């Protein structure tokens, strides 16, 4: 008699959606393509619908509602709510609440709804197929979302909205293109399945495949290829340490169409108060991660006192830079308070503020540059440690 614990019961609706729909797509789409064919217009519109769904999840469900990374005009919220419903990934309220729990309890197999610690399959889609305790709804972390009328309207009418958005646009487009069945298969069914799995890649592959330049405290990883597939969400190591930044790809060359969409919306008045992590904090996180790796390498090797002393000197310098940055931040806050308290001298303060803020910015840039140089030195030190490591270590 097996002593293995009984698995939670399957959720029939989810099994149909996440197992049945992909099987239908793998069967019906190729058959229709062979015996009838798809037009270029159908393929183009399928990709357009894919991006409308995907960006509504990443820009709306994720960065707007789950993380409050910026504020959005009601028109943009409704756009996200409708096309996000078409992605068939649950309501904003449930999705964002689950995601907040994931961030708070990342890699905790009991409390993270899609913990990577329970395996690639579980974190990809297994967590949705059975009624696991970790997946139970708990909106205690989403009081702000429960006060949002757009979120609650979509939550109350989710079944109707997702049915409308998954059938309405593909059928209407099929009428216009003269092929309803083919368009529904391509822009409806296949688009839905692809959208599901590229989103699920962030919960699964992005916790197993890639680099961890910002923190090694959790399993999240940066992966440029996954970023290309997931509308910029693949820079997941960065996101897990700076979750309220409206960007995931922070470099100009990193693929992050969600960031570009939010920035465009800000330019035309549909988004505001975009949260952006200061560059110094980013550099500090990267240097912290390098120190952690260097110390680990030194612990695994005997001797290397010279490199150990070098590392400690670098760490003292790093601590000095951080303390200077904190002092500058305090100075900026104090100066702002002084401006408010002395409102009678607004013009003089404005002139003084302009000059002094320029000086502060200059000092901050110097500190950022110093940290970048330190990152390079630590990179060289890590290379030396790796070269000196015993073969097969």
ZIHUQUI-V447251 format. One record per residue. N is the residue number from 1. RES is the residue in one letter. PSI is psi in degrees with one decimal (NA if undefined). OMEGA is omega in degrees with one decimal (* if undefined). BURIAL is I if it has 9 or more other ideal C-beta (glycine too) atoms within 8 Angstrom, else O. Layout:
{{N;RES;PSI;OMEGA;BURIAL} {N;RES;PSI;OMEGA;BURIAL}}
//
This chain:
{{1;X;130.5;-176.0;O} {2;X;139.1;176.7;O} {3;X;5.4;-179.3;O} {4;X;137.0;-179.8;O} {5;X;142.8;180.0;O} {6;X;139.0;178.1;O} {7;X;148.0;176.3;O} {8;X;155.9;-179.0;O} {9;X;150.8;175.5;O} {10;X;151.9;174.9;O} {11;X;103.0;-171.5;I} {12;X;-44.6;-178.1;O} {13;X;-43.1;-179.6;O} {14;X;-36.0;177.1;I} {15;X;-41.5;178.4;I} {16;X;-45.4;-175.7;I} {17;X;-47.8;-170.4;I} {18;X;-10.9;174.8;I} {19;X;-47.4;-177.8;I} {20;X;-45.9;-178.5;I} {21;X;-45.5;176.6;I} {22;X;-38.3;178.3;I} {23;X;-40.1;176.1;O} {24;X;-44.0;-179.7;I} {25;X;-43.5;-180.0;I} {26;X;-23.3;-178.9;O} {27;X;-53.5;-170.2;O} {28;X;-38.0;-177.5;I} {29;X;-49.3;176.9;I} {30;X;-39.4;180.0;O} {31;X;-45.4;178.9;O} {32;X;-37.7;178.0;I} {33;X;-38.8;-179.1;I} {34;X;-46.3;-172.2;O} {35;X;-17.8;-179.1;O} {36;X;-40.5;-179.8;I} {37;X;158.0;176.7;O} {38;X;143.3;178.5;I} {39;X;163.2;175.9;I} {40;X;-39.4;-180.0;O} {41;X;-39.3;179.3;O} {42;X;-41.0;178.4;I} {43;X;-42.5;-179.3;I} {44;X;-46.0;-179.7;O} {45;X;-32.5;176.2;I} {46;X;-41.4;178.3;I} {47;X;-39.8;177.8;O} {48;X;-47.7;178.7;O} {49;X;-38.1;178.3;I} {50;X;-45.0;-179.4;I} {51;X;-35.5;177.0;I} {52;X;-43.0;176.0;I} {53;X;-49.1;-174.9;I} {54;X;-45.6;-178.9;I} {55;X;-26.3;175.6;I} {56;X;-32.1;174.9;I} {57;X;-50.5;-175.1;I} {58;X;-44.5;-178.2;I} {59;X;-32.4;-177.0;I} {60;X;-73.3;-178.5;I} {61;X;-45.6;-170.2;I} {62;X;-69.1;-170.7;I} {63;X;-32.4;179.3;I} {64;X;-59.6;-170.8;I} {65;X;-43.2;-178.1;I} {66;X;-35.4;-172.2;I} {67;X;-3.2;179.8;I} {68;X;43.0;-177.2;I} {69;X;-12.4;176.6;I} {70;X;175.5;175.7;I} {71;X;146.4;-174.6;O} {72;X;146.5;173.3;I} {73;X;147.7;178.0;I} {74;X;-35.2;179.7;O} {75;X;-40.9;178.6;O} {76;X;-37.2;177.6;I} {77;X;-43.4;-179.8;I} {78;X;-38.0;176.2;I} {79;X;-49.6;179.3;I} {80;X;-42.2;-176.0;I} {81;X;-40.6;-177.9;I} {82;X;-52.1;-178.3;I} {83;X;-26.8;174.1;I} {84;X;-37.5;174.4;I} {85;X;-35.4;178.5;I} {86;X;-18.1;178.4;I} {87;X;-13.5;177.7;I} {88;X;53.8;177.2;I} {89;X;24.9;179.9;I} {90;X;174.7;-177.5;O} {91;X;163.6;177.8;I} {92;X;-45.8;-175.7;I} {93;X;-48.8;-178.4;I} {94;X;-44.9;-177.9;I} {95;X;-50.6;-175.5;I} {96;X;-37.3;178.1;I} {97;X;-45.0;175.8;I} {98;X;-41.9;-175.8;I} {99;X;-36.8;176.5;I} {100;X;-38.2;176.5;I} {101;X;-38.3;177.6;I} {102;X;-45.1;-179.5;I} {103;X;-40.4;-177.1;I} {104;X;-34.5;-174.6;O} {105;X;33.2;-173.5;I} {106;X;132.8;178.7;I} {107;X;5.0;174.7;I} {108;X;110.5;-173.0;I} {109;X;-18.1;-179.3;I} {110;X;-27.8;-173.0;O} {111;X;-22.5;175.7;O} {112;X;117.4;-175.7;I} {113;X;-35.1;-180.0;I} {114;X;53.2;-177.2;I} {115;X;128.2;176.0;I} {116;X;-19.9;178.4;I} {117;X;-15.8;179.5;I} {118;X;8.3;173.9;I} {119;X;159.8;-177.7;O} {120;X;-45.4;-177.8;I} {121;X;-45.3;-179.2;O} {122;X;-47.8;-176.5;I} {123;X;-24.1;179.9;I} {124;X;-55.5;180.0;I} {125;X;-10.9;-179.8;I} {126;X;-32.9;-177.8;I} {127;X;-21.5;-178.5;I} {128;X;-13.5;-173.5;O} {129;X;-21.9;-179.7;I} {130;X;160.4;-175.9;I} {131;X;68.9;-179.5;O} {132;X;141.9;177.4;I} {133;X;-36.0;-178.6;O} {134;X;-14.4;-179.0;I} {135;X;4.3;-179.9;I} {136;X;142.9;179.8;O} {137;X;133.9;176.6;O} {138;X;102.7;-173.4;O} {139;X;15.9;178.8;I} {140;X;-20.3;178.9;O} {141;X;9.6;-174.5;I} {142;X;36.5;179.4;I} {143;X;-36.7;179.6;O} {144;X;-38.2;-180.0;O} {145;X;-31.7;178.7;I} {146;X;-13.4;175.4;I} {147;X;-2.3;-178.2;O} {148;X;115.1;-176.8;I} {149;X;-32.7;178.8;O} {150;X;-45.0;179.6;I} {151;X;-45.9;-175.0;I} {152;X;-34.1;175.3;I} {153;X;-46.3;179.6;I} {154;X;-38.8;-179.5;I} {155;X;-43.8;-178.0;I} {156;X;-33.7;-174.6;O} {157;X;27.7;-171.8;O} {158;X;-45.2;-177.5;I} {159;X;-44.9;179.4;O} {160;X;-42.6;-177.9;O} {161;X;-42.6;-178.4;I} {162;X;-33.8;175.8;I} {163;X;-45.6;179.4;O} {164;X;-46.5;-174.6;I} {165;X;-22.8;178.5;I} {166;X;-22.2;-179.7;I} {167;X;-40.5;-175.0;I} {168;X;-62.3;-178.4;O} {169;X;-43.9;178.6;I} {170;X;-40.4;179.5;I} {171;X;-45.5;179.1;I} {172;X;-43.5;178.0;O} {173;X;-39.1;178.3;I} {174;X;-38.0;176.7;I} {175;X;-44.8;-178.9;O} {176;X;-34.5;-177.5;O} {177;X;-5.9;177.2;I} {178;X;20.5;179.1;O} {179;X;87.2;-175.9;I} {180;X;-47.7;-176.0;O} {181;X;-49.0;-179.2;I} {182;X;-40.5;-179.0;I} {183;X;-40.5;177.9;I} {184;X;-39.3;178.6;I} {185;X;-40.7;-173.9;I} {186;X;-56.8;-176.4;I} {187;X;-12.6;177.4;I} {188;X;-71.5;-173.0;I} {189;X;-56.0;-177.7;I} {190;X;-41.4;177.8;I} {191;X;-42.0;-178.9;I} {192;X;-45.8;-178.0;I} {193;X;-44.2;179.2;I} {194;X;-43.8;179.9;I} {195;X;-40.6;177.6;I} {196;X;-51.9;-169.8;I} {197;X;-30.9;175.8;I} {198;X;-32.7;174.6;I} {199;X;-43.2;-178.7;I} {200;X;-24.8;177.9;I} {201;X;-32.3;-178.4;I} {202;X;-38.1;178.0;I} {203;X;-27.4;-173.8;I} {204;X;-78.6;-173.7;I} {205;X;-36.9;-178.2;I} {206;X;-3.1;173.3;I} {207;X;3.5;-178.9;I} {208;X;-26.8;-168.5;I} {209;X;116.4;177.3;O} {210;X;-164.9;-175.9;I} {211;X;162.3;177.9;O} {212;X;75.0;-176.6;I} {213;X;-17.1;-173.0;O} {214;X;-33.6;178.6;I} {215;X;145.6;174.5;I} {216;X;18.5;-179.0;O} {217;X;-11.0;176.5;O} {218;X;176.2;-172.6;O} {219;X;-4.8;-177.0;I} {220;X;141.9;-175.4;I} {221;X;152.9;172.4;I} {222;X;135.0;179.9;I} {223;X;111.2;-177.2;I} {224;X;-35.2;179.2;I} {225;X;-43.6;177.1;O} {226;X;-33.7;176.9;I} {227;X;-39.2;178.9;I} {228;X;-38.2;-178.1;O} {229;X;-23.8;-168.8;O} {230;X;27.5;174.0;I} {231;X;30.8;175.9;I} {232;X;-0.9;-175.0;I} {233;X;-6.0;-173.9;I} {234;X;-9.3;176.6;I} {235;X;68.4;-164.8;I} {236;X;-27.4;176.2;I} {237;X;-43.4;175.8;I} {238;X;-45.4;-175.4;I} {239;X;-36.5;-176.3;I} {240;X;-20.8;176.9;I} {241;X;-25.7;179.2;I} {242;X;64.4;-170.5;I} {243;X;-20.3;-177.7;I} {244;X;2.0;175.3;O} {245;X;133.1;-179.6;I} {246;X;-11.4;178.2;I} {247;X;150.1;164.2;O} {248;X;-44.7;173.1;I} {249;X;108.1;-171.7;I} {250;X;-14.4;178.4;I} {251;X;151.1;-176.2;O} {252;X;-27.6;-175.8;O} {253;X;-4.9;-178.7;O} {254;X;135.6;-176.0;I} {255;X;110.3;179.7;O} {256;X;74.0;-179.2;I} {257;X;-24.7;176.4;I} {258;X;-44.1;176.9;I} {259;X;-44.0;-179.0;I} {260;X;-38.6;177.8;O} {261;X;-46.4;-179.7;I} {262;X;-42.4;179.1;I} {263;X;-41.5;177.6;I} {264;X;-43.4;179.3;O} {265;X;-36.2;178.0;I} {266;X;-37.2;-179.0;I} {267;X;-30.5;-177.2;O} {268;X;12.2;172.9;O} {269;X;12.2;-179.8;O} {270;X;-9.1;178.6;I} {271;X;153.0;-179.3;I} {272;X;171.5;177.5;O} {273;X;52.5;179.9;O} {274;X;121.7;178.3;I} {275;X;130.5;-178.6;I} {276;X;118.9;-178.0;O} {277;X;132.5;178.1;I} {278;X;144.1;-176.9;O} {279;X;-33.2;-179.5;O} {280;X;-41.1;179.3;I} {281;X;-35.3;178.0;I} {282;X;-46.9;178.5;I} {283;X;-39.4;179.9;I} {284;X;-42.8;179.2;I} {285;X;-40.3;-179.3;I} {286;X;-39.9;178.4;I} {287;X;-40.7;176.0;I} {288;X;-44.6;-179.7;I} {289;X;-37.3;177.9;I} {290;X;-41.3;177.3;I} {291;X;-41.5;179.9;I} {292;X;-42.8;179.4;I} {293;X;-41.7;-178.9;I} {294;X;-42.3;179.4;I} {295;X;-37.5;178.2;I} {296;X;-42.3;178.3;O} {297;X;-42.3;-179.2;I} {298;X;-35.8;178.8;I} {299;X;-30.0;-178.2;O} {300;X;-10.7;-178.7;O} {301;X;138.7;175.1;I} {302;X;148.8;177.8;O} {303;X;-138.2;-179.5;O} {304;X;41.6;-178.4;I} {305;X;-34.4;179.7;O} {306;X;-46.7;179.3;O} {307;X;-34.5;178.0;I} {308;X;-43.7;178.3;I} {309;X;-39.5;177.9;O} {310;X;-42.8;180.0;I} {311;X;-43.1;-179.2;I} {312;X;-37.7;176.4;O} {313;X;-41.7;178.3;O} {314;X;-37.9;-178.4;I} {315;X;-37.4;176.3;I} {316;X;-41.7;178.2;O} {317;X;-42.5;178.6;I} {318;X;-44.1;179.3;I} {319;X;-40.3;177.9;O} {320;X;-43.3;179.0;O} {321;X;-43.1;-179.8;I} {322;X;-43.0;179.7;I} {323;X;-39.3;176.7;O} {324;X;-41.4;-179.7;I} {325;X;-43.7;178.6;I} {326;X;-39.7;179.2;O} {327;X;-41.3;178.2;O} {328;X;-40.0;178.6;I} {329;X;-41.1;178.0;O} {330;X;-40.2;179.6;O} {331;X;-40.2;179.2;I} {332;X;-42.4;179.1;I} {333;X;-46.1;-179.5;O} {334;X;-40.0;-179.4;O} {335;X;-35.9;179.3;I} {336;X;-41.3;178.3;O} {337;X;-41.8;179.8;O} {338;X;-37.7;178.6;I} {339;X;-41.8;-177.9;I} {340;X;-41.2;-177.9;O} {341;X;-26.3;-175.1;O} {342;X;53.6;-174.3;O} {343;X;-19.4;-179.1;O} {344;X;-21.0;-177.9;O} {345;X;43.8;-173.5;O} {346;X;-48.4;-175.3;O} {347;X;-45.6;179.9;O} {348;X;-42.0;-179.3;O} {349;X;-37.0;179.2;I} {350;X;-42.7;178.5;O} {351;X;-45.3;180.0;O} {352;X;-41.5;-178.9;O} {353;X;-42.1;-178.9;I} {354;X;-43.7;-178.5;O} {355;X;-47.2;-175.7;O} {356;X;-36.3;178.1;I} {357;X;-34.7;176.4;I} {358;X;-40.3;178.5;O} {359;X;-41.2;177.9;O} {360;X;-43.5;179.6;I} {361;X;-38.1;178.9;O} {362;X;-42.5;178.6;O} {363;X;-40.5;179.3;I} {364;X;-41.2;178.8;I} {365;X;-38.1;177.9;O} {366;X;-41.7;179.1;O} {367;X;-40.6;177.7;I} {368;X;-42.2;179.1;I} {369;X;-39.2;179.1;O} {370;X;-40.5;178.8;I} {371;X;-37.5;177.4;I} {372;X;-41.9;177.1;I} {373;X;-38.3;179.2;O} {374;X;-37.9;176.3;I} {375;X;-40.6;179.3;I} {376;X;-43.1;179.9;O} {377;X;-40.6;178.8;I} {378;X;-33.6;176.0;I} {379;X;-41.1;177.6;I} {380;X;-41.3;179.5;O} {381;X;-42.6;178.8;I} {382;X;-38.0;177.6;I} {383;X;-41.2;178.8;O} {384;X;-41.0;178.8;I} {385;X;-41.3;-179.6;I} {386;X;-35.7;178.8;O} {387;X;-32.5;-177.8;O} {388;X;-7.9;179.2;O} {389;X;141.5;178.4;I} {390;X;144.9;179.0;O} {391;X;131.7;179.3;O} {392;X;2.4;-179.0;O} {393;X;NA;*;O}}
//
